[in-house]
């Protein structure tokens, strides 16, 4: 027996419903003890929810579920159960008897789609409600009161494999194996769907914007348990980009949108370039949505017109944040910003922070900072950004007490999609009290930095790497000295397994300061220290440092830092991270590795749209005599 597989069922695999957990805390304030308690959410979990607040189900019908997946194969069983809403919502009432029947019918289609995804094209799904087969129920069923029995029995059948594979039309010259269509391999429906999509994507990548599938057939032979596949495509003409128009821009200059997108008339058509253009515009932060529309037909001159449709978001914003460490205390930050000062996405951000609450007694160990940050994208070409900042800070750490004012300006250039180069000028005045006494410094510096970033996700990477090298030549006027700092670091990420539930992450960094006759000629905030939630966990901020006879941290001229993590995703939202950090700071320009400090521990991660919430607990493996025995660190984002 041979049958053609319905494309709608092939595609229905993608119609899965998901639950999006909230990532922020919404707190309800209770006006009086006599009023009802209101629920609040933390990470999507509801607390103190009253019956009145729950969603009311009209004409509720309860059911008891008997579910037999028909297999001991864990992968297949999990897929079947995950596709069933009756299974997922077991214990929750349905609206009316007809609602139960509709839910069961939908479940049958969903389970069949899950079977197709696992190449089980001969599968049978039998659902009975109150003992009656689903297709034998009347149009308006009337079940007895009480819990209605629902029985789901799945007969998955054997897994089918690919037999005959035919690529025709403009796809004929391509290798089926390149698209996962291999004779004898398991014929998952998702492989067939993705193969067709990739054929079209490859044709479009050749500059053929009107490429489309003309046919996609999957024919199952139930006698041989095989599937024949036919995929036919039409490439259409090769075309360049035509006229580019911008719609939806109000306060943002439409000409700037076109300029910054880097989509220009006459360019070869490239889907990759269009995707990157949309991403570039989104990263400006001024648009709530960006869509690039392609014309359905080429113009008489052989070009394809484009429309960039944008929707502007709120231009002004404000916010606050917090961080915590048992060693370094509690800190808060606040900020206000404007994303479109002069109509070309120029941004201004005013920020302030207070850190060190709970670190010492009173306000003696508290640090303060404030700053103004300005950025003008596209200042020296669409792939550049001009930045300027003015910052003031009072830093009160175990290593030093410093008051500083810093004025900086610079530019960042996107050399490629992966490479950026930044350079600028910086002037700073510092009044520092450290173990060398009270000193003031006036410095002028020229910071230069190169970064190559191949990570797949900047907030929570699973593959790729980030490499950085920078230099900061500096002249200090009060002491008439010249010195330069050089730093480099690299972090690498590799996911394991098809589901990528385990990610190995590693980091290695090093730095040195050359010049300046003595260590006091280098301002303490420019010397190297390690320790804290961002470097070597288990130690306090800047604890790892060369020390004098009074055990006071002096800072160093060189350092080496290494970290390793195993990021294990327990669920889609929750993960645990065993880790180890190690580092050394030396007085000399070349690290002597005479005092290596290491910390180890475990962390908890909770995934949110703005990065994972991180809580790490670490212990120092070789603590200082007067050091802490453990540290707890909380913040947003991975450690590196």
C-alpha positions in Angstrom: 0.0 0.0 0.0 1.4 3.4 -1.0 -0.1 6.8 0.1 0.9 10.4 -0.3 1.6 12.1 3.0 -0.4 15.3 3.6 1.9 18.3 3.7 -0.3 19.9 6.3 0.5 17.0 8.6 4.2 17.4 7.8 4.0 21.0 8.8 1.8 20.5 11.9 4.9 19.4 13.8 5.7 23.0 14.2 2.4 24.0 15.7 3.5 23.3 19.3 2.2 25.4 22.1 4.7 26.6 24.6 4.6 28.4 27.9 6.6 31.6 28.2 7.7 32.2 31.8 8.0 35.7 33.0 11.5 37.0 33.8 10.7 39.9 36.1 9.1 40.2 39.5 5.6 41.7 39.6 4.7 42.5 43.2 1.2 43.3 44.4 1.0 45.8 47.3 -1.6 44.9 49.8 -3.7 48.0 50.7 -5.2 46.5 53.9 -5.3 43.3 55.8 -9.0 43.0 55.2 -8.7 43.0 51.4 -8.1 39.8 49.5 -4.5 38.8 48.9 -3.3 39.2 45.3 -1.0 36.9 43.5 2.4 37.9 42.3 4.8 36.2 39.9 8.5 35.4 40.2 10.0 33.8 37.2 6.6 32.9 35.9 5.5 31.1 39.1 2.4 32.4 40.8 2.3 32.8 44.6 -0.7 33.6 46.9 -3.2 33.1 44.1 -6.8 33.2 45.2 -9.6 31.2 43.6 -11.1 34.4 42.2 -7.9 35.2 40.3 -7.7 31.9 38.5 -9.1 31.8 34.9 -12.7 30.7 35.0 -13.7 27.8 32.8 -17.2 28.0 31.5 -19.2 24.7 31.9 -16.2 22.8 33.3 -15.9 19.2 32.4 -13.3 17.1 34.3 -11.7 14.0 32.8 -9.5 11.1 33.9 -6.8 10.1 31.4 -5.4 6.7 30.5 -2.4 7.2 28.2 -0.5 4.4 26.5 2.3 5.7 24.2 2.8 2.1 22.9 6.6 2.2 23.0 9.5 1.7 25.4 11.7 4.0 23.3 12.3 7.0 25.5 12.8 9.4 22.6 9.6 8.4 20.9 7.6 8.2 24.1 8.7 11.6 25.2 7.8 13.1 21.8 4.3 11.5 21.9 3.5 12.6 25.4 4.9 16.1 24.8 2.6 16.5 21.8 -0.6 15.6 23.7 -2.5 18.5 25.3 -4.7 16.0 27.1 -1.5 14.7 28.7 0.0 18.1 29.4 -3.3 19.4 30.9 -4.2 16.3 32.8 -6.2 17.3 35.9 -7.5 20.6 34.5 -11.1 21.0 33.4 -12.2 21.5 29.8 -15.0 23.9 28.7 -18.0 21.7 27.9 -18.5 18.2 26.5 -17.9 19.4 23.0 -14.7 21.1 24.2 -13.4 17.8 25.4 -14.1 16.2 22.0 -12.4 19.1 20.1 -9.4 18.8 22.4 -9.2 15.0 21.7 -9.5 15.5 18.0 -6.7 18.1 18.0 -4.6 15.7 20.1 -5.0 13.0 17.5 -3.6 15.3 14.8 -0.8 16.4 17.1 0.3 12.9 18.0 0.2 11.8 14.4 2.4 14.8 13.5 4.8 13.7 16.3 4.9 10.2 14.9 5.7 11.6 11.4 8.5 13.5 12.9 10.0 10.2 14.1 9.3 8.5 10.7 6.3 6.5 12.0 4.0 6.9 9.0 2.0 3.8 9.8 1.1 4.9 13.3 -2.5 4.7 14.6 -3.9 6.9 17.4 -7.0 5.5 19.1 -8.9 7.9 21.4 -12.0 6.9 23.3 -14.1 9.1 25.4 -16.4 7.4 27.9 -15.6 4.2 26.1 -16.7 5.4 22.6 -14.3 5.8 19.7 -13.7 9.5 18.8 -15.2 9.2 15.3 -18.3 7.4 16.6 -19.3 10.3 19.0 -22.4 12.3 18.1 -22.0 16.0 16.9 -23.2 17.3 20.3 -22.1 14.7 22.9 -23.6 14.6 26.3 -21.4 12.8 28.8 -22.5 11.8 32.3 -21.6 14.0 35.2 -18.4 13.4 37.1 -15.0 12.6 35.7 -15.2 11.5 32.1 -12.9 8.7 31.2 -10.6 9.4 28.3 -8.3 6.6 26.9 -5.5 7.4 24.5 -3.8 4.4 22.9 -1.0 4.9 20.4 0.3 2.2 18.0 3.5 3.9 16.6 4.3 1.2 14.0 7.8 0.7 12.5 10.2 3.5 11.6 10.3 4.2 7.8 13.5 4.8 5.9 14.2 6.8 2.7 14.1 4.8 -0.6 13.9 6.8 -3.9 15.0 10.4 -3.6 14.4 12.7 -6.6 15.5 16.4 -6.9 14.2 18.0 -10.0 13.9 21.4 -11.7 16.6 23.9 -10.6 17.3 21.5 -7.7 18.4 18.7 -10.0 22.1 19.5 -9.9 22.2 19.3 -6.1 23.2 16.4 -3.9 20.3 15.0 -1.9 22.7 13.9 0.8 23.7 17.5 1.4 20.1 18.0 2.7 20.0 14.9 4.9 18.1 12.9 2.3 20.1 9.6 2.3 18.7 6.3 1.1 18.3 3.9 4.1 18.3 6.7 6.7 15.3 7.3 8.9 12.7 9.3 7.0 11.7 11.9 9.6 9.2 14.4 8.3 11.2 17.3 9.7 14.1 16.2 7.5 11.9 16.4 4.4 10.5 19.8 5.3 13.9 21.3 6.1 15.3 19.8 2.9 12.8 21.7 0.8 13.4 24.9 2.8 17.2 24.6 2.4 16.9 24.0 -1.4 15.0 27.3 -1.7 17.5 29.1 0.7 20.4 27.9 -1.4 18.8 29.1 -4.6 18.2 32.5 -3.0 21.8 32.6 -1.8 22.8 32.5 -5.5 21.0 35.9 -6.0 17.7 34.5 -7.2 15.1 36.2 -5.0 12.0 34.6 -6.5 13.2 31.0 -5.9 10.3 28.7 -4.7 9.3 25.0 -4.4 7.1 23.8 -7.2 6.6 20.4 -5.6 7.4 18.4 -2.5 6.1 14.8 -2.3 6.6 12.2 0.3 5.0 8.8 -0.6 5.0 6.0 2.0 5.1 2.4 1.0 3.6 0.4 3.9 4.8 -3.0 2.5 8.4 -2.0 2.6 8.3 0.7 5.3 10.0 3.1 3.0 9.4 6.7 1.8 10.0 8.1 -1.7 10.7 11.8 -1.8 10.4 14.2 -4.7 11.5 17.9 -4.3 11.2 20.2 -7.3 12.3 23.9 -7.3 12.3 26.9 -9.6 15.1 29.3 -9.1 13.8 32.3 -11.1 16.0 35.1 -12.4 19.2 36.5 -10.8 18.5 40.1 -9.7 20.2 42.9 -8.0 18.7 45.1 -5.3 16.5 47.8 -6.7 15.0 51.0 -5.1 15.0 50.9 -1.3 12.2 52.8 0.5 11.6 53.2 4.2 8.2 53.3 5.9 7.0 53.7 9.5 9.8 56.1 10.5 8.5 59.2 12.3 11.1 60.8 14.6 14.0 58.8 13.1 15.3 60.1 9.7 14.3 57.6 7.0 17.4 58.5 5.1 19.5 57.4 8.1 17.5 54.1 8.3 18.4 53.3 4.7 22.0 54.5 5.2 22.6 52.5 8.3 21.0 49.3 6.9 23.8 49.2 4.3 21.3 48.0 1.6 22.0 49.9 -1.5 20.5 49.7 -5.0 22.7 47.8 -7.4 24.0 45.3 -4.8 23.6 41.6 -5.6 20.5 40.2 -3.9 21.6 38.3 -0.7 19.2 37.0 2.0 22.1 37.0 4.4 22.7 40.7 3.8 19.0 41.4 4.4 19.0 39.5 7.7 22.1 41.3 8.9 20.6 44.6 7.9 17.5 44.0 9.9 19.6 42.9 12.9 21.7 46.1 12.6 18.7 48.3 12.7 17.2 46.4 15.7 20.4 46.8 17.6 20.1 50.6 17.5 17.4 50.2 20.1 15.1 52.8 18.6 12.7 50.4 16.8 10.3 48.0 18.3 10.1 46.0 15.0 12.0 45.9 11.8 10.8 44.0 8.7 12.4 44.1 5.2 9.8 43.3 2.5 10.8 42.1 -1.0 8.8 42.9 -4.0 6.9 39.9 -5.5 8.3 40.5 -9.0 11.4 42.0 -10.4 11.2 45.5 -12.1 11.5 45.9 -15.9 15.2 46.8 -15.3 15.8 43.4 -13.7 16.2 44.6 -10.1 14.1 43.8 -7.0 12.6 46.7 -5.1 12.8 46.6 -1.3 10.9 48.2 1.6 12.3 48.6 5.1 9.3 48.8 7.4 10.1 50.0 10.9 8.0 50.7 14.0 9.5 53.1 16.5 9.7 52.2 20.1 9.9 54.4 23.2 12.7 56.9 22.8 13.2 57.6 26.5 13.7 54.9 29.1 14.9 54.4 32.7 15.7 51.4 34.9 17.5 50.0 37.8 19.5 47.0 38.7 21.2 45.3 41.6 24.0 42.9 42.4 25.0 41.0 45.6 28.0 39.2 47.0 28.4 38.0 50.6 32.0 39.2 50.4 31.6 42.6 48.6 28.1 43.5 49.7 25.1 44.8 47.9 25.1 47.3 45.1 22.4 49.2 43.2 22.4 51.0 39.9 20.0 53.3 38.2 19.9 54.9 34.7 18.0 57.2 32.4 18.4 57.3 28.6 17.3 58.8 25.3 17.7 56.6 22.2 17.2 59.3 19.5 18.4 62.7 20.5 18.8 64.3 17.1 16.9 62.0 14.8 19.7 59.7 13.7 19.6 57.2 16.6 22.1 59.2 18.8 21.8 58.0 22.3 22.5 59.6 25.7 22.6 57.5 28.9 22.9 59.0 32.4 23.8 56.4 35.0 24.7 56.1 38.7 25.6 53.4 41.1 26.2 52.8 44.8 28.2 49.7 45.9 29.4 48.1 49.0 26.3 48.1 51.3 26.9 45.6 54.1 30.6 45.3 53.3 31.7 47.2 56.3 30.3 49.3 59.2 28.4 52.4 58.3 29.2 54.2 55.1 33.0 53.9 55.2 33.3 51.2 52.6 30.7 52.4 50.1 31.6 53.4 46.6 29.8 55.8 44.2 29.9 56.4 40.5 28.0 58.5 38.0 28.4 59.0 34.3 27.2 60.5 31.0 27.5 58.3 27.9 26.9 59.5 24.4 26.9 57.4 21.2 26.4 58.4 17.5 26.0 55.4 15.2 27.1 55.8 11.6 29.3 58.8 12.4 32.2 57.9 10.1 30.3 55.5 7.8 27.4 53.0 8.4 29.8 50.5 10.0 31.1 53.0 12.7 30.0 54.5 16.0 31.4 57.5 17.8 31.3 57.4 21.6 32.0 60.0 24.3 31.7 59.7 28.1 32.2 61.7 31.3 32.5 59.7 34.5 33.1 60.4 38.2 33.7 57.8 40.8 34.6 57.2 44.4 36.0 53.7 44.8 36.5 52.4 48.3 38.0 48.9 48.2 40.4 46.9 50.3 43.2 47.9 48.0 42.7 51.6 47.8 40.4 54.7 48.1 40.2 56.7 44.9 38.3 59.7 43.6 38.4 59.9 39.8 37.1 61.9 36.9 37.5 60.5 33.4 36.7 62.1 30.0 36.9 59.8 27.0 36.0 59.9 23.3 36.5 57.2 20.6 35.2 55.3 17.7 34.4 51.7 16.9 34.5 50.2 13.4 33.0 47.0 12.2 35.7 45.5 10.1 33.6 42.4 9.3 30.6 40.7 10.8 32.9 39.2 13.4 35.7 41.8 13.9 35.6 45.2 15.5 38.4 47.7 16.1 38.1 50.5 18.6 40.4 53.4 19.5 40.2 56.8 21.1 41.6 59.2 23.6 41.1 59.4 27.4 42.0 61.9 30.1 41.7 61.1 33.8 42.4 62.8 37.1 42.7 60.6 40.2 43.3 61.2 43.9 44.4 57.9 45.4 45.1 56.7 48.9 46.8 53.2 49.0 49.6 51.5 50.9 52.0 53.8 49.1 50.4 56.9 50.6 48.3 59.8 49.1 49.0 60.5 45.4 47.3 62.4 42.7 47.6 61.5 39.0 46.8 63.2 35.7 46.9 60.9 32.8 46.3 61.0 29.1 45.8 57.6 27.3 45.1 56.3 23.8 43.2 53.0 24.2 43.1 50.6 21.3 41.2 47.3 21.2 40.5 44.6 18.6 37.7 42.0 19.2 36.8 38.9 17.2 33.4 37.4 18.3 32.0 34.2 16.7 29.6 33.4 19.5 26.1 32.2 18.5 24.5 34.1 21.3 26.1 37.1 23.1 24.0 36.6 26.3 24.2 32.8 26.6 26.6 31.3 24.0 26.6 27.6 23.2 29.2 27.6 20.4 31.9 29.9 19.1 34.6 32.0 20.8 35.5 35.6 21.7 39.0 36.8 21.4 40.2 40.3 22.6 43.5 42.2 22.6 44.0 45.8 23.8 46.7 48.3 24.5 46.6 51.5 26.4 49.6 53.7 26.1 49.5 56.3 28.9 51.5 59.4 30.0 51.2 60.5 33.6 51.9 64.2 34.0 52.4 64.6 37.8 55.1 62.0 37.9 56.3 62.6 34.3 56.2 58.9 33.5 55.1 56.8 30.6 53.6 53.3 30.8 51.5 51.0 28.6 49.1 48.3 29.6 48.4 45.3 27.3 45.7 42.7 27.9 44.4 39.7 25.9 41.7 37.2 26.7 39.8 34.5 25.0 36.7 32.5 25.8 35.4 29.4 24.0 32.1 27.6 24.1 31.1 24.1 22.9 27.8 22.4 23.2 27.6 18.6 23.5 24.8 16.3 22.2 22.0 16.9 19.8 19.9 18.8 22.3 22.9 20.9 23.5 22.0 20.5 27.1 25.6 20.6 28.2 27.9 23.5 27.3 31.6 23.5 28.0 33.0 27.0 28.6 36.6 28.1 29.1 38.4 31.4 29.5 42.0 32.4 29.5 43.3 35.9 30.0 46.6 37.7 30.7 47.9 41.3 31.0 51.0 43.2 31.6 52.1 46.8 32.3 55.4 48.0 30.9 57.2 51.3 31.7 56.9 53.4 34.9 60.0 53.0 37.1 58.2 52.0 40.2 54.8 50.5 41.1 53.5 53.8 42.8 54.0 55.6 39.5 51.1 53.6 38.1 47.7 54.8 39.6 46.2 52.0 41.7 43.0 51.8 39.6 45.2 51.0 36.6 47.2 48.2 38.3 46.0 44.6 38.1 44.0 42.8 40.7 41.9 39.6 40.6 39.1 38.2 42.7 35.3 38.6 42.7 32.3 37.3 40.7 33.8 38.2 37.4 37.3 36.8 37.8 38.2 34.3 40.6 35.1 33.4 42.6 35.6 32.5 46.2 37.6 35.6 46.8 36.6 39.2 47.5 36.9 42.0 44.8 40.6 42.7 44.2 41.7 40.3 47.0 44.2 38.5 44.8 47.3 40.8 44.6 50.8 41.1 45.7 50.9 42.3 49.3 53.2 44.2 51.6 54.4 43.2 55.1 51.1 44.5 56.5 49.2 42.1 54.2 47.8 45.0 52.3 47.0 44.5 48.5 49.3 46.5 46.3 48.2 45.6 42.8 50.5 44.2 40.2 52.0 44.7 36.8 50.9 41.4 35.3 48.3 38.7 35.7 47.1 35.4 34.3 43.5 34.2 34.7 41.8 30.9 33.8 38.3 29.6 34.2 36.3 26.5 33.2 32.6 25.8 33.5 30.3 23.0 32.7 26.9 24.5 32.0 24.2 21.9 32.4 20.6 22.7 31.4 18.3 20.7 33.7 15.2 22.2 32.0 14.7 24.9 29.3 14.9 27.5 32.0 17.0 26.1 34.9 20.6 25.0 34.8 23.5 24.3 37.1 27.1 25.2 36.5 30.0 23.6 38.3 33.1 25.8 37.8 36.7 26.4 38.8 38.7 29.7 38.5 42.4 30.3 39.0 44.6 33.3 38.7 47.8 35.0 39.8 49.0 38.6 40.0 52.7 39.5 40.0 54.8 42.6 40.8 56.9 42.2 37.6 56.0 42.7 34.0 56.2 38.9 33.4 54.1 36.7 35.7 56.2 34.6 38.1 53.3 32.3 39.2 54.7 32.4 42.7 51.2 32.8 44.2 48.4 31.1 42.4 44.9 31.4 43.9 42.0 29.2 42.9 38.3 28.9 43.7 35.7 26.3 42.9 32.0 26.1 43.3 28.6 25.6 41.7 26.1 28.0 40.3 22.4 28.1 39.5 21.1 29.7 36.2 17.6 30.8 35.3 17.1 31.8 31.6 15.4 35.0 30.8 15.1 37.0 27.6 17.7 39.5 28.8 20.2 36.8 29.8 20.5 34.2 32.5 20.0 35.2 36.2 23.1 33.9 37.9 23.7 32.8 41.5 27.2 31.3 42.3 28.5 29.8 45.5 32.3 29.4 45.6 35.0 28.5 48.1 38.7 29.5 47.9 40.9 26.5 47.5 43.8 28.3 49.1 42.4 31.2 51.0 44.4 34.1 52.6 44.9 33.8 56.3 42.4 36.6 57.0 40.2 35.8 53.9 36.7 34.7 53.6 35.8 31.0 53.6 33.2 31.2 50.9 31.4 33.7 48.6 27.9 34.0 47.1 27.5 36.1 44.0 24.3 37.1 42.3 23.8 39.0 39.1 22.6 38.8 35.5 24.5 37.2 32.7 27.1 34.4 32.6 30.4 34.9 34.4 32.1 35.1 31.0 
